[in-house]
Amino acid sequence: MSAAAQHPNITLYTLAQVEKVEGYIGNFEVTIRLKARYVDMKKCTGCGICETKCPTKVVSEFDQGLGKRPAIYKPFPQAVPNKPVIDAANCRKLKEGKCGVCAKVCPTGAINYEDQDQIITEKVGAIVMATGFDLIDWTKYYGEYGGGKYPDVITGLQFERLVNASGPTGGKIKRPSDGKVPETVVFIKCVSSRDDTKGKAYCSRACCMYTAKHAIQVKEKLPNCDVYVFYMDVRTPGKAYDEFFERAKKAGAKYIRGRVSKIYQQGDKYIVKGEDTLVGQNVQVEADLVVLANAMVPDRDAIKTAQIVGFSYDKDGFYTEAHPKLQPVETNTGGVFLAGCCQGPKDIPDTVAQASAAAAKVIMLLSKDELIANPMIAFVNTELCSGCGLCTKICPYRAITLETITERVHGHEIKRDVASVNSGLCQGCGACTAECRSGAINLKGFTNSQILAEVEAACR
């Protein structure tokens, strides 16, 4: 079983994918696919012998392509459970029927090459969306920066792995291409952020601060290294953020206000051409390493997941909150809450605060025996309903379904389909009332007769 941890009321599933969500607030039914790990979680002790003996080495996703990992591996150092999983796409035993070293060296016999995916169903009262973010694939849009063909033009997340003690270089700042220690490092901010021509129009918020952090880390690890930061604007609105930015400048980082127009290779150097708009001059820097602060975008499966659960998202794919000020962690679908960068770009403090708020909302919801529901919801006049099903397709909350009713007409029993509204799911948006051709669906408090009466009273 892929349960990482169990409690009388808590089960944590890892390496799992949500297949289907049905039901409504307080009564969701979630279908989950537990993917095959090929490692028995009950037998495995997480000793790591299998990882050290595995002969297959592939590119590490966690190290952002800068390092290698074995075919049996822990997804990341703090993974829960801290036990390995076999990469079926690269395991020689699963692909070719050869090798099997991990099974031979495992002292507890935890390796199971016959493992299969499992489908389970859980009933839950609330759902918290925390799908995280991805970095935009800048190589598709920024050919002037090399379009990904220069190995020493990397993203901020790749640099984060370089300076990390558990990273591919053990925390030493080295060029990915040849392992040399750079003498000049250039950071470029707002790459595909605040760029509505070929990137994203929004600000990714965290880039200014993590670039300042990276600049400080370079100066601390390589005091003689020259650090340049090209920026559009510096946005530091958090507590002690501006002081941190000033610290980066005092450490020796040279901030240049202007965009970079082109990066090209010349020998073993990278020529970074830009402009300093404060003095009105072109700038050219010979760099050994270039670090790009790329736009944060929703997880690649974010829209698909939102459609499975049943709530709205914006044009960029970020999840939409019920109200930007009064309900920032709730969605328009009752019982579904938001946490972190699934709602929009944010840094760690904001993510932690929102996650805490979402948890508090769930506790508050589940601590009650009864809920106060919105009375202004849709209702169906079954005598007028033709069962066409248009309302079921237009409802964004999947609150309307077709059900079969039996009527007696002239002494004969007749079965026909009519629309039925789930009061727990309906949010009273009124989309169904506008779509219904027969006028069978109305909104409580806003029926046609009530609206006409208001118009008539206002015209007197």
C-alpha positions in Angstrom: 0.0 0.0 0.0 1.3 3.5 -0.8 0.1 5.0 2.4 2.9 7.0 3.8 1.5 7.5 7.3 -1.7 6.4 9.0 -3.6 7.8 12.0 -7.1 6.7 13.2 -8.5 9.6 11.1 -5.7 10.4 8.7 -4.2 8.5 5.8 -1.5 10.1 3.7 -1.1 8.8 0.2 2.0 9.4 -1.9 2.7 8.8 -5.6 -1.0 9.1 -6.1 -3.2 10.8 -8.7 -6.9 11.9 -8.4 -9.0 10.3 -11.0 -12.5 11.5 -10.1 -14.3 13.7 -7.6 -18.0 13.4 -6.9 -20.3 14.7 -4.2 -20.4 18.0 -2.4 -19.3 19.9 0.7 -19.0 17.5 3.6 -19.7 14.5 1.4 -17.0 14.3 -1.3 -16.1 10.9 -2.8 -12.6 10.9 -4.3 -11.3 8.2 -6.6 -7.5 7.9 -6.3 -5.0 6.0 -8.4 -2.1 4.8 -6.3 0.7 4.3 -8.7 3.0 1.3 -8.5 6.1 1.9 -6.4 7.6 -1.6 -6.9 8.8 -1.3 -3.3 6.8 -2.7 -0.3 6.4 0.2 2.1 5.8 -2.1 5.1 9.1 -4.1 4.5 11.3 -1.2 3.3 13.4 0.5 6.1 14.7 3.2 3.8 18.4 2.1 4.3 19.4 3.2 0.8 21.5 0.2 -0.1 19.5 -0.3 -3.3 20.1 3.2 -4.5 23.9 2.9 -4.1 24.0 -0.4 -6.0 21.7 0.5 -8.9 23.9 0.6 -12.1 21.4 2.7 -14.1 21.9 6.5 -13.9 19.4 9.0 -15.4 18.9 12.7 -15.3 17.7 13.9 -11.9 14.4 15.9 -12.0 15.0 17.2 -8.5 18.4 18.5 -9.4 16.8 20.2 -12.4 18.9 18.2 -14.9 22.2 19.2 -13.4 22.9 15.8 -11.7 22.1 12.1 -12.0 20.0 9.7 -10.0 19.6 5.9 -10.0 16.5 4.1 -11.4 15.5 3.3 -7.8 15.5 6.5 -5.9 13.9 8.8 -3.3 12.2 11.7 -5.1 13.9 14.2 -2.8 15.8 14.1 0.4 12.9 15.1 2.7 10.3 12.8 0.9 7.6 11.3 3.0 7.8 8.4 3.3 11.6 8.5 3.1 11.7 5.3 1.1 12.6 4.7 -2.6 10.5 4.2 -5.6 11.5 2.4 -8.9 11.3 4.5 -12.1 9.6 2.0 -14.4 10.5 3.9 -17.5 14.2 3.5 -16.9 14.5 0.3 -14.8 16.3 -2.4 -16.8 14.6 -5.2 -14.9 11.1 -3.8 -15.7 12.0 -2.9 -19.3 14.2 -5.7 -20.4 13.9 -8.4 -17.7 17.6 -7.9 -16.9 19.6 -6.6 -13.8 17.5 -7.0 -10.7 20.4 -5.8 -8.5 18.1 -3.9 -6.1 16.2 -7.1 -5.2 19.4 -9.0 -4.6 20.9 -6.5 -2.2 17.7 -5.5 -0.3 18.1 -7.0 3.2 14.3 -7.0 3.9 13.1 -8.3 0.5 11.0 -5.2 -0.1 11.4 -5.1 -3.9 8.3 -6.2 -5.8 8.6 -6.1 -9.6 5.0 -7.4 -9.9 3.5 -4.3 -8.2 0.4 -2.8 -9.9 -1.5 0.5 -9.8 -4.4 0.4 -7.3 -7.7 2.3 -7.5 -9.2 3.3 -4.1 -12.1 5.5 -3.1 -12.1 7.8 -0.1 -14.9 9.8 1.4 -13.8 13.3 2.6 -15.6 16.4 4.0 -13.3 19.0 2.4 -10.6 19.3 -0.3 -7.5 21.6 -0.1 -5.9 22.4 -3.5 -2.1 22.7 -3.2 -0.8 21.8 -6.6 2.1 24.2 -6.6 3.8 25.7 -9.6 6.2 25.1 -12.5 8.6 27.5 -14.1 7.7 28.6 -17.6 9.7 27.0 -20.4 11.7 30.1 -21.4 13.5 28.2 -24.2 10.4 28.4 -26.4 10.1 32.2 -26.2 13.6 33.6 -25.6 15.8 32.7 -28.6 17.8 35.9 -28.0 19.0 34.3 -24.7 20.2 31.2 -26.4 16.9 29.3 -26.3 18.4 26.7 -24.0 21.4 25.8 -26.1 23.9 27.4 -23.7 24.6 25.1 -20.8 25.8 27.9 -18.5 22.5 29.9 -19.0 20.4 28.4 -16.3 17.3 29.1 -14.3 17.0 30.3 -10.7 15.8 26.9 -9.6 18.9 25.2 -11.2 21.1 27.7 -9.4 19.3 26.9 -6.1 20.4 23.3 -6.5 24.0 24.4 -7.3 24.3 26.3 -4.1 22.6 23.6 -2.0 24.9 21.4 0.1 22.9 18.3 -1.1 23.0 19.4 -4.7 25.1 17.9 -7.6 28.2 20.0 -6.8 27.9 19.7 -3.0 27.1 23.4 -2.6 30.0 24.7 -4.7 29.2 27.2 -7.4 30.5 25.7 -10.6 29.6 26.1 -14.3 27.5 23.1 -15.5 29.5 23.0 -18.8 33.0 22.5 -17.5 32.9 22.6 -13.7 34.9 25.8 -13.5 34.3 28.4 -10.8 32.8 31.5 -12.4 34.5 34.8 -12.1 31.4 36.8 -13.2 27.8 35.9 -12.7 24.9 37.8 -14.3 21.3 37.5 -12.9 18.5 38.6 -15.2 15.1 39.2 -13.6 11.6 39.3 -15.1 12.4 36.7 -17.8 8.9 36.0 -19.2 7.2 37.8 -16.2 5.6 41.2 -16.9 6.0 40.5 -20.6 2.6 40.4 -22.3 4.2 40.1 -25.8 5.6 36.6 -25.4 5.6 35.7 -21.7 3.2 36.4 -18.8 1.7 39.8 -18.0 1.7 39.2 -14.2 4.6 39.7 -11.7 5.9 36.4 -10.3 6.5 38.1 -6.9 9.2 35.9 -5.5 11.9 36.6 -8.1 13.2 39.9 -6.6 13.9 38.3 -3.3 15.4 35.0 -4.4 17.6 36.8 -6.8 18.9 39.0 -4.0 19.5 35.8 -2.0 21.4 34.2 -4.8 23.5 37.3 -5.3 24.4 37.3 -1.5 25.2 33.6 -1.7 27.6 34.1 -4.6 29.4 36.9 -2.8 29.7 34.8 0.4 31.0 31.7 -1.4 33.1 33.6 -4.0 34.1 37.0 -2.6 36.1 37.9 -5.6 33.3 37.1 -8.1 31.6 40.0 -9.9 27.8 39.9 -9.6 25.5 41.9 -11.9 21.7 42.0 -11.6 19.6 43.3 -14.5 16.2 44.3 -13.4 13.0 46.2 -14.5 11.9 47.2 -11.0 12.8 45.9 -7.6 9.7 44.9 -5.7 10.3 44.2 -2.0 6.9 44.7 -0.2 7.4 42.2 2.7 8.7 42.6 6.3 12.5 43.2 6.2 12.5 42.6 2.4 13.8 45.9 1.4 16.5 45.6 4.1 17.5 42.3 2.5 17.7 43.9 -0.9 20.0 46.6 0.5 22.1 43.9 2.1 22.6 42.3 -1.4 23.9 45.7 -2.7 26.2 46.2 0.2 27.6 42.7 -0.3 28.8 43.9 -3.8 26.0 43.0 -6.2 25.7 45.6 -9.0 22.1 46.3 -9.9 21.5 47.6 -13.4 18.1 48.9 -14.3 17.3 47.7 -17.8 16.4 44.6 -19.9 18.9 42.3 -21.5 18.5 42.3 -25.3 20.8 39.4 -26.2 23.1 36.7 -24.9 25.6 35.0 -27.1 28.7 32.9 -26.6 32.2 34.1 -27.4 34.9 31.6 -26.6 34.2 30.3 -23.0 32.4 33.5 -22.1 28.9 34.7 -22.5 28.3 38.2 -23.8 25.3 39.8 -22.1 24.1 42.9 -23.9 21.6 45.2 -22.2 20.9 48.8 -21.3 21.2 50.9 -18.1 18.2 53.1 -18.4 19.2 55.2 -15.4 22.2 56.6 -17.3 20.9 56.0 -20.8 23.9 53.8 -21.9 24.2 50.4 -23.4 25.9 47.8 -21.2 27.9 44.7 -22.2 29.1 42.2 -19.6 31.3 39.2 -20.1 29.8 36.5 -17.9 30.8 33.0 -17.0 27.4 32.1 -15.7 24.0 33.6 -16.4 21.0 32.9 -14.1 17.4 33.7 -15.3 14.5 34.5 -13.0 11.7 32.8 -14.9 8.0 33.3 -14.5 6.1 31.1 -12.2 3.2 29.3 -13.9 0.6 26.8 -12.7 1.4 23.1 -12.5 1.1 21.5 -15.9 -1.9 19.4 -14.7 -3.6 22.3 -12.8 -6.4 22.9 -15.3 -7.2 19.2 -15.6 -7.3 18.9 -11.8 -9.6 21.9 -11.5 -12.0 20.3 -14.0 -12.0 17.0 -12.2 -12.8 18.6 -8.8 -15.1 21.2 -10.3 -14.2 24.8 -9.7 -13.0 27.8 -11.8 -9.6 29.1 -12.9 -8.4 32.2 -14.6 -6.9 32.8 -18.1 -3.4 31.8 -16.9 -4.6 28.6 -15.3 -4.4 29.8 -11.7 -7.3 28.8 -9.4 -9.9 31.5 -8.7 -10.8 32.4 -5.2 -14.4 33.1 -4.1 -13.5 36.7 -3.2 -10.0 38.3 -3.4 -10.4 40.1 -0.1 -13.1 38.4 2.0 -12.6 34.8 0.9 -9.0 34.5 -0.3 -8.6 30.8 0.5 -12.1 29.5 -0.6 -13.4 28.7 -4.1 -16.9 29.1 -5.4 -17.4 25.4 -4.9 -18.3 24.8 -1.2 -15.8 22.7 0.7 -12.9 23.3 -1.8 -10.1 25.5 -0.5 -6.8 26.9 -1.9 -3.3 26.9 -0.5 -0.1 28.2 -2.1 0.9 28.9 -5.7 -2.0 27.1 -7.2 -3.9 30.4 -6.7 -1.1 32.6 -8.0 2.6 33.3 -7.6 3.7 33.8 -4.0 6.7 33.4 -1.7 7.1 31.0 1.2 5.7 33.2 4.0 2.5 33.9 2.0 2.2 30.2 1.1 2.5 29.1 4.8 0.0 31.8 5.9 -2.6 30.7 3.2 -2.1 27.0 4.0 -2.7 27.7 7.7 -5.8 29.7 6.8 -7.1 26.8 4.6 -6.5 24.3 7.4 -8.4 26.5 9.8 -11.3 26.8 7.3 -11.4 23.0 7.0 -11.4 22.5 10.8 -14.2 25.1 11.2 -16.2 23.4 8.5 -15.9 19.9 9.9 -16.4 20.9 13.5 -20.1 21.7 12.8 -23.0 19.3 12.7 -25.0 21.6 10.4 -24.1 24.2 7.8 -25.9 27.4 6.8 -26.4 27.1 3.0 -27.0 29.8 0.5 -30.8 30.0 0.0 -30.5 31.7 -3.4 -30.0 28.6 -5.5 -31.6 27.2 -8.6 -34.8 25.1 -8.6 -36.6 23.1 -11.3 -40.2 23.1 -12.3 -40.5 19.5 -13.4 -43.7 20.2 -15.3 -41.9 22.4 -17.7 -38.6 20.5 -17.9 -38.0 18.7 -21.1 -34.9 16.8 -20.0 -32.7 18.3 -22.7 -29.7 18.3 -20.5 -28.4 21.7 -21.6 -28.3 22.9 -18.0 -26.1 20.0 -16.9 -23.5 21.0 -19.5 -23.5 24.7 -18.6 -23.3 24.3 -14.8 -19.7 25.1 -13.7 -20.2 23.4 -10.3 -21.7 20.1 -11.7 -24.7 20.8 -9.4 -27.3 19.6 -12.0 -27.9 16.1 -13.1 -30.7 14.3 -15.0 -32.9 11.9 -13.0 -35.8 9.7 -14.2 -39.2 10.4 -12.7 -42.4 8.4 -13.1 -45.7 10.3 -13.9 -49.2 9.1 -14.4 -50.9 10.5 -17.5 -54.4 9.4 -18.4 -54.1 6.3 -16.3 -50.7 5.3 -17.8 -47.3 5.5 -16.1 -44.7 7.4 -18.1 -41.0 7.7 -17.3 -39.0 10.8 -18.4 -35.8 12.6 -17.5 -35.9 15.9 -15.7 -33.1 18.1 -14.2 -32.4 17.9 -10.5 -30.4 20.5 -8.6 -28.0 19.5 -5.8 -28.5 22.2 -3.1 -25.1 21.4 -1.6 -23.3 22.1 -4.9 -25.3 24.9 -6.4 -23.8 28.4 -5.9 -26.7 30.4 -7.4 -24.7 31.8 -10.3 -27.8 31.6 -12.6 -26.0 30.3 -15.7 -28.6 27.5 -15.9 -31.5 29.8 -15.9 -30.2 31.7 -18.9 -29.5 28.5 -20.8 -32.8 26.8 -20.1 -35.0 27.0 -23.3 -38.2 25.9 -21.7 -37.9 28.3 -18.7 -38.1 25.3 -16.3 -35.1 26.5 -14.1 -35.4 29.6 -11.9 -33.3 31.1 -9.2 -34.9 31.4 -5.8 -35.3 35.1 -5.0 -34.7 36.0 -8.6 -37.5 34.3 -10.5 -38.8 35.9 -13.7 -42.0 37.0 -12.0 -40.1 38.6 -9.1 -37.7 40.5 -11.4 -40.6 41.7 -13.5 -42.4 42.8 -10.3 -39.3 44.8 -9.2 -39.1 46.5 -12.6 -42.8 47.3 -12.5 -42.5 48.8 -9.0 -39.4 50.9 -10.0 -41.3 52.3 -13.0 -44.3 53.6 -11.0 
